[in-house]
Amino acid sequence: MYDINSIRGDFPILQQQIRGRQLVYFDNAATTHVPVQVMEAVKQYKEKFHANPHRGAHYLGVKATMLLEEARAKVAGFINAPTPEQIIFTRNATEALNLVAYSFGLSEVKEGQEIVVCISEHHSNLVPWQQVAKARGAVLRYLYLADDYSLDWQQVEEVITDKTAVVAIATMSNVLGTINPVKAVIDHAHRQGAVVVVDGAQSVSHLRTDVQALDADFFAFSGHKMYAPMGIGVLYGKRELLEKMPSFLTGGEMVEYVEEQDASFKAIPYRFEAGTPNVEGAVGLAAAIDYLHSLSWEAIYTHEHELTAYALNKLIEIPYVKIYGPTEAEGRGPVISFTLEGCHPHDVATIVDAEGAVALRAGHHCAQPLMKFLQAPATARVSFALYNTKEEIDQFITSLKLVRRWLGYES
C-alpha cells in the first residue's frame, strides 16, 4: 500500500504555505527534498561521530571511517556494483563525469578517434567531452533524435563505429523525459570497442539501477536528486578501467608515499578521493537509499507513472500548450517540458509561482544544444517525485490557465 499521506509527512518542507497557498514542488529534476529519516541520520552523525576518517586511531575517527565505508558498500548494493571499491565519492554527478573525462578521456582517447554524445545530454555529460576532443584532437559526433524524440537507431549504428572511443549518454533526459535504450547502446558500442559513460542522475530515484546488467563502463549520479543532501555524488567504474586511470586530484589522503621529487598513490577508490571526504553526505546518501528501499521500486514507479499520465492528459487538453517529449506516459520518466503560446517560460514560472505557489523550472535546463535542435530557446518544466499528488497537478493546471490572462490574452 502506497500511503502518500504518510510519505508526505516525512518531508517537512512540503507542509508549508507560500503566500497563503499550499506549496507545490514540481522542480524535482533539479533537486529533490530530504525526508526526516535522512535528516536524522546526518544529525546523529554530526552530534555523535563527526571526525576526519581514515586518519585517526581514536574512537570518533574509527567510527567516521566505518560510516563512510558502510555508505560506500550500501551504494554498491544500490546499483549492484561488483565491489564497494568501484564506488568513488564525488561532490555531484558533474564532478563524477568530469573525473572520467579528465582522467580516462585525456589519457585514453587518441587523436583522430571519435567521441559520440547524444544531443539531449545535460551539459555535464557534454561539455567535458568537448574539452577532451579539443585537447586530444578527437572528433566529437552527435546522436540526434527522431520525430518522436527517441534515438534514431539507424543513426546509432551509423555513428558509433570502430572509430568511436567513448559514448556519453544519459539514462533519462532531464528535458524530454525520454528513457534511452542505454543497454542496447552499450551493447552496440562494446561491439565496436568503445567505452560508454552513463549519466544516471535523472533516473536513479525513479528506476532500479543495475550497472552489471547494463554492462556500463562508467555510471554517475548525484545524491541530491534522490532525497539525499547536496554535495555528495557517485562515480561507478569497471575495475579494469579505474585501475589504469591517473588520479584526477592530488594531495591529502589519496597518497601512499610522498618524497621530495615523486609520490605514489593509493589503490581505488581512494586514489580518486583527495582531501577530507563528505562523510555526512555519504551518511545521508545511505539513509536515502534505505528510504527508497522502504517504499519498493514497483510502488514508486507506479505512482510516478500515474502522475505523469495524469499531467500529460491535462496539458494536452490546453490548446495553447506545446509539449516537448513523448505525449504518452509509457517509456518516459516523470519530467515534462512545455511552452505556452505567446508566453516566455520565465513568465510562466513566475506567474504560476505567484498564483498557485507552484515551483517549476524554466530555461534551457543545462541542455542548450538540445534547445537549439528543438528550435526552442527555453521551456517550462515540471518534474514529479514520489511525494507528489494529482491534487497538486490540478493546482498547477489551474494556475497555468491564468498565465495568458496575466499577460493580456483573453484565455
VOKE-492691 format. One record per residue (C-alpha): residue number from 1; residue in three letters; chain; x, y, z. Coordinates in steps of 0.02 Angstrom, whole numbers, m for minus. Layout:
# residues N
node resi=NUM resn=ala chain=A c1=X c2=Y c3=Z
...
END
This chain:
# residues 411
node resi=1 resn=met chain=A c1=0 c2=0 c3=0
node resi=2 resn=tyr chain=A c1=74 c2=166 c3=m56
node resi=3 resn=asp chain=A c1=23 c2=284 c3=84
node resi=4 resn=ile chain=A c1=50 c2=455 c3=6
node resi=5 resn=asn chain=A c1=m5 c2=549 c3=162
node resi=6 resn=ser chain=A c1=123 c2=458 c3=268
node resi=7 resn=ile chain=A c1=258 c2=487 c3=137
node resi=8 resn=arg chain=A c1=220 c2=673 c3=126
node resi=9 resn=gly chain=A c1=231 c2=681 c3=315
node resi=10 resn=asp chain=A c1=413 c2=628 c3=300
node resi=11 resn=phe chain=A c1=453 c2=791 c3=208
node resi=12 resn=pro chain=A c1=428 c2=942 c3=321
node resi=13 resn=ile chain=A c1=465 c2=1069 c3=183
node resi=14 resn=leu chain=A c1=308 c2=1014 c3=89
node resi=15 resn=gln chain=A c1=196 c2=1063 c3=235
node resi=16 resn=gln chain=A c1=224 c2=1250 c3=219
node resi=17 resn=gln chain=A c1=112 c2=1381 c3=142
node resi=18 resn=ile chain=A c1=180 c2=1506 c3=17
node resi=19 resn=arg chain=A c1=83 c2=1670 c3=9
node resi=20 resn=gly chain=A c1=m67 c2=1585 c3=84
node resi=21 resn=arg chain=A c1=m64 c2=1433 c3=m33
node resi=22 resn=gln chain=A c1=0 c2=1258 c3=m7
node resi=23 resn=leu chain=A c1=171 c2=1236 c3=m85
node resi=24 resn=val chain=A c1=175 c2=1129 c3=m241
node resi=25 resn=tyr chain=A c1=353 c2=1074 c3=m280
node resi=26 resn=phe chain=A c1=374 c2=1017 c3=m460
node resi=27 resn=asp chain=A c1=561 c2=1051 c3=m480
node resi=28 resn=asn chain=A c1=620 c2=877 c3=m431
node resi=29 resn=ala chain=A c1=729 c2=853 c3=m585
node resi=30 resn=ala chain=A c1=836 c2=995 c3=m518
node resi=31 resn=thr chain=A c1=839 c2=930 c3=m339
node resi=32 resn=thr chain=A c1=727 c2=827 c3=m228
node resi=33 resn=his chain=A c1=684 c2=864 c3=m47
node resi=34 resn=val chain=A c1=753 c2=771 c3=103
node resi=35 resn=pro chain=A c1=648 c2=661 c3=218
node resi=36 resn=val chain=A c1=662 c2=669 c3=406
node resi=37 resn=gln chain=A c1=744 c2=497 c3=407
node resi=38 resn=val chain=A c1=891 c2=567 c3=308
node resi=39 resn=met chain=A c1=898 c2=725 c3=414
node resi=40 resn=glu chain=A c1=904 c2=620 c3=572
node resi=41 resn=ala chain=A c1=1045 c2=510 c3=506
node resi=42 resn=val chain=A c1=1150 c2=664 c3=465
node resi=43 resn=lys chain=A c1=1106 c2=745 c3=632
node resi=44 resn=gln chain=A c1=1158 c2=589 c3=727
node resi=45 resn=tyr chain=A c1=1325 c2=584 c3=635
node resi=46 resn=lys chain=A c1=1358 c2=767 c3=671
node resi=47 resn=glu chain=A c1=1312 c2=750 c3=854
node resi=48 resn=lys chain=A c1=1399 c2=586 c3=894
node resi=49 resn=phe chain=A c1=1529 c2=535 c3=765
node resi=50 resn=his chain=A c1=1594 c2=686 c3=670
node resi=51 resn=ala chain=A c1=1780 c2=664 c3=636
node resi=52 resn=asn chain=A c1=1904 c2=654 c3=494
node resi=53 resn=pro chain=A c1=1901 c2=475 c3=427
node resi=54 resn=his chain=A c1=2048 c2=362 c3=382
node resi=55 resn=arg chain=A c1=2171 c2=467 c3=481
node resi=56 resn=gly chain=A c1=2134 c2=450 c3=666
node resi=57 resn=ala chain=A c1=2154 c2=297 c3=776
node resi=58 resn=his chain=A c1=2037 c2=371 c3=906
node resi=59 resn=tyr chain=A c1=1856 c2=315 c3=928
node resi=60 resn=leu chain=A c1=1775 c2=455 c3=827
node resi=61 resn=gly chain=A c1=1898 c2=437 c3=683
node resi=62 resn=val chain=A c1=1868 c2=250 c3=676
node resi=63 resn=lys chain=A c1=1679 c2=274 c3=685
node resi=64 resn=ala chain=A c1=1679 c2=405 c3=546
node resi=65 resn=thr chain=A c1=1783 c2=289 c3=438
node resi=66 resn=met chain=A c1=1664 c2=146 c3=470
node resi=67 resn=leu chain=A c1=1511 c2=251 c3=425
node resi=68 resn=leu chain=A c1=1594 c2=312 c3=265
node resi=69 resn=glu chain=A c1=1639 c2=136 c3=209
node resi=70 resn=glu chain=A c1=1468 c2=68 c3=259
node resi=71 resn=ala chain=A c1=1391 c2=202 c3=147
node resi=72 resn=arg chain=A c1=1507 c2=152 c3=5
node resi=73 resn=ala chain=A c1=1451 c2=m28 c3=23
node resi=74 resn=lys chain=A c1=1269 c2=24 c3=27
node resi=75 resn=val chain=A c1=1289 c2=124 c3=m133
node resi=76 resn=ala chain=A c1=1372 c2=m25 c3=m215
node resi=77 resn=gly chain=A c1=1223 c2=m132 c3=m169
node resi=78 resn=phe chain=A c1=1102 c2=3 c3=m227
node resi=79 resn=ile chain=A c1=1167 c2=m2 c3=m406
node resi=80 resn=asn chain=A c1=1229 c2=m183 c3=m398
node resi=81 resn=ala chain=A c1=1413 c2=m140 c3=m419
node resi=82 resn=pro chain=A c1=1526 c2=m294 c3=m402
node resi=83 resn=thr chain=A c1=1627 c2=m218 c3=m259
node resi=84 resn=pro chain=A c1=1625 c2=m62 c3=m149
node resi=85 resn=glu chain=A c1=1799 c2=m19 c3=m211
node resi=86 resn=gln chain=A c1=1721 c2=28 c3=m378
node resi=87 resn=ile chain=A c1=1619 c2=166 c3=m295
node resi=88 resn=ile chain=A c1=1703 c2=337 c3=m292
node resi=89 resn=phe chain=A c1=1626 c2=477 c3=m192
node resi=90 resn=thr chain=A c1=1622 c2=647 c3=m277
node resi=91 resn=arg chain=A c1=1530 c2=811 c3=m246
node resi=92 resn=asn chain=A c1=1398 c2=775 c3=m377
node resi=93 resn=ala chain=A c1=1368 c2=693 c3=m546
node resi=94 resn=thr chain=A c1=1453 c2=837 c3=m635
node resi=95 resn=glu chain=A c1=1615 c2=807 c3=m543
node resi=96 resn=ala chain=A c1=1600 c2=620 c3=m571
node resi=97 resn=leu chain=A c1=1581 c2=645 c3=m759
node resi=98 resn=asn chain=A c1=1725 c2=768 c3=m762
node resi=99 resn=leu chain=A c1=1831 c2=640 c3=m670
node resi=100 resn=val chain=A c1=1801 c2=515 c3=m810
node resi=101 resn=ala chain=A c1=1832 c2=644 c3=m946
node resi=102 resn=tyr chain=A c1=1992 c2=716 c3=m875
node resi=103 resn=ser chain=A c1=2065 c2=555 c3=m807
node resi=104 resn=phe chain=A c1=2008 c2=420 c3=m929
node resi=105 resn=gly chain=A c1=1972 c2=534 c3=m1077
node resi=106 resn=leu chain=A c1=2134 c2=632 c3=m1080
node resi=107 resn=ser chain=A c1=2239 c2=477 c3=m1054
node resi=108 resn=glu chain=A c1=2150 c2=353 c3=m1168
node resi=109 resn=val chain=A c1=2069 c2=448 c3=m1312
node resi=110 resn=lys chain=A c1=2186 c2=461 c3=m1461
node resi=111 resn=glu chain=A c1=2200 c2=589 c3=m1600
node resi=112 resn=gly chain=A c1=2078 c2=553 c3=m1740
node resi=113 resn=gln chain=A c1=1964 c2=444 c3=m1633
node resi=114 resn=glu chain=A c1=1783 c2=492 c3=m1609
node resi=115 resn=ile chain=A c1=1680 c2=537 c3=m1456
node resi=116 resn=val chain=A c1=1493 c2=514 c3=m1475
node resi=117 resn=val chain=A c1=1369 c2=615 c3=m1371
node resi=118 resn=cys chain=A c1=1180 c2=617 c3=m1378
node resi=119 resn=ile chain=A c1=1110 c2=788 c3=m1424
node resi=120 resn=ser chain=A c1=994 c2=780 c3=m1273
node resi=121 resn=glu chain=A c1=1136 c2=767 c3=m1147
node resi=122 resn=his chain=A c1=1147 c2=881 c3=m997
node resi=123 resn=his chain=A c1=1297 c2=997 c3=m1011
node resi=124 resn=ser chain=A c1=1384 c2=893 c3=m876
node resi=125 resn=asn chain=A c1=1399 c2=746 c3=m995
node resi=126 resn=leu chain=A c1=1434 c2=852 c3=m1148
node resi=127 resn=val chain=A c1=1550 c2=998 c3=m1109
node resi=128 resn=pro chain=A c1=1687 c2=889 c3=m1030
node resi=129 resn=trp chain=A c1=1691 c2=785 c3=m1190
node resi=130 resn=gln chain=A c1=1706 c2=943 c3=m1295
node resi=131 resn=gln chain=A c1=1861 c2=985 c3=m1194
node resi=132 resn=val chain=A c1=1933 c2=810 c3=m1214
node resi=133 resn=ala chain=A c1=1903 c2=814 c3=m1401
node resi=134 resn=lys chain=A c1=1993 c2=981 c3=m1416
node resi=135 resn=ala chain=A c1=2138 c2=927 c3=m1307
node resi=136 resn=arg chain=A c1=2165 c2=758 c3=m1391
node resi=137 resn=gly chain=A c1=2124 c2=803 c3=m1571
node resi=138 resn=ala chain=A c1=1972 c2=688 c3=m1571
node resi=139 resn=val chain=A c1=1812 c2=711 c3=m1670
node resi=140 resn=leu chain=A c1=1652 c2=749 c3=m1574
node resi=141 resn=arg chain=A c1=1497 c2=673 c3=m1655
node resi=142 resn=tyr chain=A c1=1314 c2=678 c3=m1604
node resi=143 resn=leu chain=A c1=1166 c2=561 c3=m1598
node resi=144 resn=tyr chain=A c1=1010 c2=659 c3=m1646
node resi=145 resn=leu chain=A c1=829 c2=620 c3=m1610
node resi=146 resn=ala chain=A c1=687 c2=554 c3=m1715
node resi=147 resn=asp chain=A c1=522 c2=646 c3=m1733
node resi=148 resn=asp chain=A c1=453 c2=556 c3=m1580
node resi=149 resn=tyr chain=A c1=601 c2=618 c3=m1475
node resi=150 resn=ser chain=A c1=679 c2=445 c3=m1467
node resi=151 resn=leu chain=A c1=852 c2=394 c3=m1526
node resi=152 resn=asp chain=A c1=858 c2=352 c3=m1710
node resi=153 resn=trp chain=A c1=930 c2=176 c3=m1703
node resi=154 resn=gln chain=A c1=989 c2=177 c3=m1882
node resi=155 resn=gln chain=A c1=1090 c2=331 c3=m1838
node resi=156 resn=val chain=A c1=1160 c2=244 c3=m1683
node resi=157 resn=glu chain=A c1=1228 c2=105 c3=m1792
node resi=158 resn=glu chain=A c1=1298 c2=228 c3=m1918
node resi=159 resn=val chain=A c1=1380 c2=348 c3=m1795
node resi=160 resn=ile chain=A c1=1452 c2=227 c3=m1666
node resi=161 resn=thr chain=A c1=1587 c2=135 c3=m1763
node resi=162 resn=asp chain=A c1=1758 c2=59 c3=m1737
node resi=163 resn=lys chain=A c1=1825 c2=238 c3=m1735
node resi=164 resn=thr chain=A c1=1725 c2=276 c3=m1578
node resi=165 resn=ala chain=A c1=1824 c2=286 c3=m1416
node resi=166 resn=val chain=A c1=1688 c2=349 c3=m1298
node resi=167 resn=val chain=A c1=1499 c2=359 c3=m1300
node resi=168 resn=ala chain=A c1=1416 c2=477 c3=m1174
node resi=169 resn=ile chain=A c1=1230 c2=453 c3=m1142
node resi=170 resn=ala chain=A c1=1101 c2=481 c3=m1005
node resi=171 resn=thr chain=A c1=978 c2=350 c3=m950
node resi=172 resn=met chain=A c1=840 c2=482 c3=m948
node resi=173 resn=ser chain=A c1=831 c2=655 c3=m1025
node resi=174 resn=asn chain=A c1=813 c2=795 c3=m898
node resi=175 resn=val chain=A c1=714 c2=894 c3=m1028
node resi=176 resn=leu chain=A c1=612 c2=770 c3=m1129
node resi=177 resn=gly chain=A c1=585 c2=634 c3=m1001
node resi=178 resn=thr chain=A c1=631 c2=504 c3=m1131
node resi=179 resn=ile chain=A c1=711 c2=346 c3=m1065
node resi=180 resn=asn chain=A c1=852 c2=300 c3=m1182
node resi=181 resn=pro chain=A c1=887 c2=118 c3=m1234
node resi=182 resn=val chain=A c1=1052 c2=127 c3=m1141
node resi=183 resn=lys chain=A c1=1079 c2=m61 c3=m1132
node resi=184 resn=ala chain=A c1=1061 c2=m79 c3=m1320
node resi=185 resn=val chain=A c1=1177 c2=70 c3=m1349
node resi=186 resn=ile chain=A c1=1307 c2=m5 c3=m1232
node resi=187 resn=asp chain=A c1=1299 c2=m174 c3=m1317
node resi=188 resn=his chain=A c1=1322 c2=m96 c3=m1489
node resi=189 resn=ala chain=A c1=1462 c2=19 c3=m1428
node resi=190 resn=his chain=A c1=1555 c2=m126 c3=m1347
node resi=191 resn=arg chain=A c1=1549 c2=m224 c3=m1510
node resi=192 resn=gln chain=A c1=1639 c2=m75 c3=m1587
node resi=193 resn=gly chain=A c1=1767 c2=m69 c3=m1448
node resi=194 resn=ala chain=A c1=1702 c2=92 c3=m1369
node resi=195 resn=val chain=A c1=1683 c2=136 c3=m1185
node resi=196 resn=val chain=A c1=1514 c2=202 c3=m1126
node resi=197 resn=val chain=A c1=1491 c2=337 c3=m994
node resi=198 resn=val chain=A c1=1314 c2=340 c3=m923
node resi=199 resn=asp chain=A c1=1238 c2=491 c3=m837
node resi=200 resn=gly chain=A c1=1112 c2=415 c3=m717
node resi=201 resn=ala chain=A c1=1072 c2=573 c3=m619
node resi=202 resn=gln chain=A c1=892 c2=584 c3=m681
node resi=203 resn=ser chain=A c1=848 c2=400 c3=m668
node resi=204 resn=val chain=A c1=916 c2=335 c3=m503
node resi=205 resn=ser chain=A c1=768 c2=393 c3=m399
node resi=206 resn=his chain=A c1=639 c2=329 c3=m523
node resi=207 resn=leu chain=A c1=706 c2=166 c3=m596
node resi=208 resn=arg chain=A c1=800 c2=21 c3=m520
node resi=209 resn=thr chain=A c1=983 c2=29 c3=m573
node resi=210 resn=asp chain=A c1=1093 c2=m122 c3=m607
node resi=211 resn=val chain=A c1=1261 c2=m72 c3=m678
node resi=212 resn=gln chain=A c1=1311 c2=m253 c3=m707
node resi=213 resn=ala chain=A c1=1154 c2=m292 c3=m806
node resi=214 resn=leu chain=A c1=1182 c2=m133 c3=m907
node resi=215 resn=asp chain=A c1=1366 c2=m177 c3=m928
node resi=216 resn=ala chain=A c1=1402 c2=9 c3=m905
node resi=217 resn=asp chain=A c1=1586 c2=56 c3=m905
node resi=218 resn=phe chain=A c1=1553 c2=211 c3=m800
node resi=219 resn=phe chain=A c1=1394 c2=268 c3=m712
node resi=220 resn=ala chain=A c1=1374 c2=435 c3=m623
node resi=221 resn=phe chain=A c1=1237 c2=509 c3=m513
node resi=222 resn=ser chain=A c1=1203 c2=638 c3=m377
node resi=223 resn=gly chain=A c1=1131 c2=612 c3=m205
node resi=224 resn=his chain=A c1=1029 c2=771 c3=m206
node resi=225 resn=lys chain=A c1=916 c2=707 c3=m345
node resi=226 resn=met chain=A c1=871 c2=553 c3=m242
node resi=227 resn=tyr chain=A c1=821 c2=627 c3=m73
node resi=228 resn=ala chain=A c1=998 c2=642 c3=m3
node resi=229 resn=pro chain=A c1=1091 c2=801 c3=46
node resi=230 resn=met chain=A c1=1180 c2=910 c3=m82
node resi=231 resn=gly chain=A c1=1367 c2=892 c3=m100
node resi=232 resn=ile chain=A c1=1379 c2=703 c3=m123
node resi=233 resn=gly chain=A c1=1392 c2=613 c3=m289
node resi=234 resn=val chain=A c1=1447 c2=444 c3=m352
node resi=235 resn=leu chain=A c1=1552 c2=375 c3=m493
node resi=236 resn=tyr chain=A c1=1549 c2=189 c3=m528
node resi=237 resn=gly chain=A c1=1678 c2=118 c3=m646
node resi=238 resn=lys chain=A c1=1734 c2=m51 c3=m705
node resi=239 resn=arg chain=A c1=1885 c2=m105 c3=m605
node resi=240 resn=glu chain=A c1=2000 c2=m131 c3=m755
node resi=241 resn=leu chain=A c1=1965 c2=46 c3=m814
node resi=242 resn=leu chain=A c1=1981 c2=131 c3=m645
node resi=243 resn=glu chain=A c1=2145 c2=44 c3=m605
node resi=244 resn=lys chain=A c1=2233 c2=113 c3=m758
node resi=245 resn=met chain=A c1=2165 c2=291 c3=m740
node resi=246 resn=pro chain=A c1=2279 c2=427 c3=m670
node resi=247 resn=ser chain=A c1=2220 c2=523 c3=m519
node resi=248 resn=phe chain=A c1=2106 c2=671 c3=m553
node resi=249 resn=leu chain=A c1=2152 c2=774 c3=m399
node resi=250 resn=thr chain=A c1=2306 c2=752 c3=m292
node resi=251 resn=gly chain=A c1=2353 c2=794 c3=m113
node resi=252 resn=gly chain=A c1=2293 c2=736 c3=55
node resi=253 resn=glu chain=A c1=2226 c2=560 c3=88
node resi=254 resn=met chain=A c1=2247 c2=491 c3=m89
node resi=255 resn=val chain=A c1=2436 c2=469 c3=m73
node resi=256 resn=glu chain=A c1=2529 c2=314 c3=m18
node resi=257 resn=tyr chain=A c1=2706 c2=385 c3=m4
node resi=258 resn=val chain=A c1=2772 c2=559 c3=m42
node resi=259 resn=glu chain=A c1=2956 c2=602 c3=m69
node resi=260 resn=glu chain=A c1=3034 c2=765 c3=m122
node resi=261 resn=gln chain=A c1=3027 c2=728 c3=m308
node resi=262 resn=asp chain=A c1=2889 c2=598 c3=m325
node resi=263 resn=ala chain=A c1=2737 c2=516 c3=m247
node resi=264 resn=ser chain=A c1=2643 c2=354 c3=m258
node resi=265 resn=phe chain=A c1=2455 c2=341 c3=m243
node resi=266 resn=lys chain=A c1=2333 c2=227 c3=m155
node resi=267 resn=ala chain=A c1=2227 c2=95 c3=m239
node resi=268 resn=ile chain=A c1=2049 c2=129 c3=m296
node resi=269 resn=pro chain=A c1=1937 c2=208 c3=m241
node resi=270 resn=tyr chain=A c1=2047 c2=316 c3=m128
node resi=271 resn=arg chain=A c1=2164 c2=374 c3=m266
node resi=272 resn=phe chain=A c1=2016 c2=474 c3=m333
node resi=273 resn=glu chain=A c1=1960 c2=546 c3=m166
node resi=274 resn=ala chain=A c1=2086 c2=681 c3=m123
node resi=275 resn=gly chain=A c1=2060 c2=778 c3=38
node resi=276 resn=thr chain=A c1=1933 c2=760 c3=177
node resi=277 resn=pro chain=A c1=1778 c2=672 c3=111
node resi=278 resn=asn chain=A c1=1598 c2=725 c3=138
node resi=279 resn=val chain=A c1=1558 c2=595 c3=270
node resi=280 resn=glu chain=A c1=1393 c2=673 c3=320
node resi=281 resn=gly chain=A c1=1340 c2=674 c3=138
node resi=282 resn=ala chain=A c1=1384 c2=490 c3=121
node resi=283 resn=val chain=A c1=1287 c2=452 c3=281
node resi=284 resn=gly chain=A c1=1138 c2=548 c3=211
node resi=285 resn=leu chain=A c1=1151 c2=457 c3=44
node resi=286 resn=ala chain=A c1=1150 c2=289 c3=134
node resi=287 resn=ala chain=A c1=994 c2=343 c3=231
node resi=288 resn=ala chain=A c1=910 c2=399 c3=69
node resi=289 resn=ile chain=A c1=944 c2=227 c3=m6
node resi=290 resn=asp chain=A c1=863 c2=147 c3=145
node resi=291 resn=tyr chain=A c1=714 c2=262 c3=124
node resi=292 resn=leu chain=A c1=691 c2=216 c3=m59
node resi=293 resn=his chain=A c1=703 c2=31 c3=m19
node resi=294 resn=ser chain=A c1=571 c2=50 c3=116
node resi=295 resn=leu chain=A c1=442 c2=101 c3=m15
node resi=296 resn=ser chain=A c1=480 c2=m27 c3=m152
node resi=297 resn=trp chain=A c1=529 c2=19 c3=m329
node resi=298 resn=glu chain=A c1=370 c2=m50 c3=m404
node resi=299 resn=ala chain=A c1=262 c2=62 c3=m296
node resi=300 resn=ile chain=A c1=367 c2=216 c3=m333
node resi=301 resn=tyr chain=A c1=364 c2=183 c3=m520
node resi=302 resn=thr chain=A c1=176 c2=153 c3=m523
node resi=303 resn=his chain=A c1=139 c2=312 c3=m425
node resi=304 resn=glu chain=A c1=252 c2=423 c3=m531
node resi=305 resn=his chain=A c1=191 c2=343 c3=m692
node resi=306 resn=glu chain=A c1=11 c2=383 c3=m645
node resi=307 resn=leu chain=A c1=57 c2=562 c3=m604
node resi=308 resn=thr chain=A c1=145 c2=583 c3=m770
node resi=309 resn=ala chain=A c1=m1 c2=512 c3=m869
node resi=310 resn=tyr chain=A c1=m123 c2=623 c3=m774
node resi=311 resn=ala chain=A c1=m20 c2=780 c3=m804
node resi=312 resn=leu chain=A c1=7 c2=742 c3=m988
node resi=313 resn=asn chain=A c1=m179 c2=719 c3=m1015
node resi=314 resn=lys chain=A c1=m217 c2=883 c3=m926
node resi=315 resn=leu chain=A c1=m87 c2=979 c3=m1027
node resi=316 resn=ile chain=A c1=m143 c2=905 c3=m1193
node resi=317 resn=glu chain=A c1=m318 c2=975 c3=m1161
node resi=318 resn=ile chain=A c1=m250 c2=1153 c3=m1160
node resi=319 resn=pro chain=A c1=m244 c2=1210 c3=m1343
node resi=320 resn=tyr chain=A c1=m102 c2=1335 c3=m1322
node resi=321 resn=val chain=A c1=18 c2=1212 c3=m1238
node resi=322 resn=lys chain=A c1=158 c2=1127 c3=m1337
node resi=323 resn=ile chain=A c1=240 c2=976 c3=m1255
node resi=324 resn=tyr chain=A c1=421 c2=932 c3=m1294
node resi=325 resn=gly chain=A c1=441 c2=746 c3=m1273
node resi=326 resn=pro chain=A c1=327 c2=595 c3=m1285
node resi=327 resn=thr chain=A c1=144 c2=633 c3=m1251
node resi=328 resn=glu chain=A c1=114 c2=458 c3=m1186
node resi=329 resn=ala chain=A c1=172 c2=406 c3=m1013
node resi=330 resn=glu chain=A c1=240 c2=239 c3=m1074
node resi=331 resn=gly chain=A c1=427 c2=234 c3=m1098
node resi=332 resn=arg chain=A c1=460 c2=402 c3=m1016
node resi=333 resn=gly chain=A c1=502 c2=470 c3=m846
node resi=334 resn=pro chain=A c1=410 c2=597 c3=m737
node resi=335 resn=val chain=A c1=482 c2=752 c3=m824
node resi=336 resn=ile chain=A c1=375 c2=860 c3=m940
node resi=337 resn=ser chain=A c1=440 c2=1011 c3=m1035
node resi=338 resn=phe chain=A c1=317 c2=1128 c3=m1121
node resi=339 resn=thr chain=A c1=285 c2=1303 c3=m1185
node resi=340 resn=leu chain=A c1=131 c2=1414 c3=m1186
node resi=341 resn=glu chain=A c1=95 c2=1503 c3=m1348
node resi=342 resn=gly chain=A c1=145 c2=1687 c3=m1334
node resi=343 resn=cys chain=A c1=220 c2=1668 c3=m1160
node resi=344 resn=his chain=A c1=402 c2=1660 c3=m1114
node resi=345 resn=pro chain=A c1=439 c2=1511 c3=m999
node resi=346 resn=his chain=A c1=514 c2=1626 c3=m868
node resi=347 resn=asp chain=A c1=348 c2=1720 c3=m861
node resi=348 resn=val chain=A c1=258 c2=1554 c3=m846
node resi=349 resn=ala chain=A c1=366 c2=1502 c3=m698
node resi=350 resn=thr chain=A c1=347 c2=1670 c3=m612
node resi=351 resn=ile chain=A c1=158 c2=1680 c3=m632
node resi=352 resn=val chain=A c1=118 c2=1501 c3=m577
node resi=353 resn=asp chain=A c1=226 c2=1532 c3=m425
node resi=354 resn=ala chain=A c1=133 c2=1693 c3=m386
node resi=355 resn=glu chain=A c1=m40 c2=1623 c3=m422
node resi=356 resn=gly chain=A c1=m27 c2=1444 c3=m361
node resi=357 resn=ala chain=A c1=133 c2=1429 c3=m258
node resi=358 resn=val chain=A c1=193 c2=1306 c3=m390
node resi=359 resn=ala chain=A c1=381 c2=1283 c3=m405
node resi=360 resn=leu chain=A c1=434 c2=1232 c3=m579
node resi=361 resn=arg chain=A c1=589 c2=1261 c3=m686
node resi=362 resn=ala chain=A c1=609 c2=1375 c3=m838
node resi=363 resn=gly chain=A c1=757 c2=1397 c3=m954
node resi=364 resn=his chain=A c1=870 c2=1288 c3=m1060
node resi=365 resn=his chain=A c1=892 c2=1160 c3=m920
node resi=366 resn=cys chain=A c1=1080 c2=1145 c3=m949
node resi=367 resn=ala chain=A c1=1044 c2=1073 c3=m1121
node resi=368 resn=gln chain=A c1=1072 c2=1215 c3=m1244
node resi=369 resn=pro chain=A c1=1119 c2=1104 c3=m1394
node resi=370 resn=leu chain=A c1=955 c2=1011 c3=m1369
node resi=371 resn=met chain=A c1=858 c2=1175 c3=m1360
node resi=372 resn=lys chain=A c1=936 c2=1229 c3=m1525
node resi=373 resn=phe chain=A c1=893 c2=1060 c3=m1601
node resi=374 resn=leu chain=A c1=712 c2=1081 c3=m1541
node resi=375 resn=gln chain=A c1=709 c2=1261 c3=m1602
node resi=376 resn=ala chain=A c1=652 c2=1314 c3=m1430
node resi=377 resn=pro chain=A c1=761 c2=1443 c3=m1339
node resi=378 resn=ala chain=A c1=683 c2=1388 c3=m1174
node resi=379 resn=thr chain=A c1=544 c2=1283 c3=m1100
node resi=380 resn=ala chain=A c1=450 c2=1270 c3=m937
node resi=381 resn=arg chain=A c1=471 c2=1104 c3=m848
node resi=382 resn=val chain=A c1=376 c2=1009 c3=m716
node resi=383 resn=ser chain=A c1=453 c2=855 c3=m637
node resi=384 resn=phe chain=A c1=374 c2=738 c3=m511
node resi=385 resn=ala chain=A c1=437 c2=638 c3=m364
node resi=386 resn=leu chain=A c1=369 c2=502 c3=m250
node resi=387 resn=tyr chain=A c1=285 c2=631 c3=m136
node resi=388 resn=asn chain=A c1=184 c2=725 c3=m269
node resi=389 resn=thr chain=A c1=m4 c2=706 c3=m295
node resi=390 resn=lys chain=A c1=m139 c2=727 c3=m428
node resi=391 resn=glu chain=A c1=m214 c2=866 c3=m322
node resi=392 resn=glu chain=A c1=m52 c2=962 c3=m341
node resi=393 resn=ile chain=A c1=m62 c2=938 c3=m529
node resi=394 resn=asp chain=A c1=m237 c2=1011 c3=m526
node resi=395 resn=gln chain=A c1=m171 c2=1162 c3=m430
node resi=396 resn=phe chain=A c1=m35 c2=1182 c3=m560
node resi=397 resn=ile chain=A c1=m156 c2=1170 c3=m706
node resi=398 resn=thr chain=A c1=m272 c2=1299 c3=m628
node resi=399 resn=ser chain=A c1=m129 c2=1423 c3=m606
node resi=400 resn=leu chain=A c1=m61 c2=1384 c3=m780
node resi=401 resn=lys chain=A c1=m227 c2=1433 c3=m860
node resi=402 resn=leu chain=A c1=m210 c2=1605 c3=m781
node resi=403 resn=val chain=A c1=m41 c2=1642 c3=m859
node resi=404 resn=arg chain=A c1=m104 c2=1708 c3=m1026
node resi=405 resn=arg chain=A c1=m233 c2=1818 c3=m940
node resi=406 resn=trp chain=A c1=m95 c2=1895 c3=m836
node resi=407 resn=leu chain=A c1=m5 c2=1935 c3=m999
node resi=408 resn=gly chain=A c1=m158 c2=2014 c3=m1083
node resi=409 resn=tyr chain=A c1=m229 c2=1870 c3=m1182
node resi=410 resn=glu chain=A c1=m414 c2=1829 c3=m1175
node resi=411 resn=ser chain=A c1=m381 c2=1649 c3=m1125
END
